[in-house]
């Protein structure tokens, strides 16, 4: 079916269907968990996963020359690229900075928080099992934000 072929990646064979379903489950799970446990900072996870991670695959596919292997739960060979990971860091940093600076002026503390969340999220994406980075990249930034950003009001 054309829709299936649009979603399934040849490089995920012989588990193409699994790697359509698992990322959706991971995304749903991550979204539910951040809303339950970190509602004040859930947006940070949405930005990192929804923007930062979203650009990684097209950037890595087009420009990725330096590949590295990532773990999988079933032993399938999965790779990411340093170029795709760099795009996670760049887009996460920019989107977090714009979001956090929209509510308060840019300070050294805000800059440190942005760089720390973007850097740790990029590292987590690099070592997350194939298909499950969507959950990790929502939960980790939301948790880090809850720990590092003081609640006001």
Buried (B, 14 or more C-beta within 10 A) or exposed (E): EEEEEEBBEEEBEEBBEBBBEBBEEBBEBBBEBBEEEBEEBBBBBBBBBBBBBBBBBEBBEEBBEEEEEBEBEEEBEBEBBBBBBBBBBBBBBBBBBEBBBEEEEEEEEBBEBBBBBBEBBBBBBBEBBBBBBBBBBBBBBBBBBBEBBEEEE
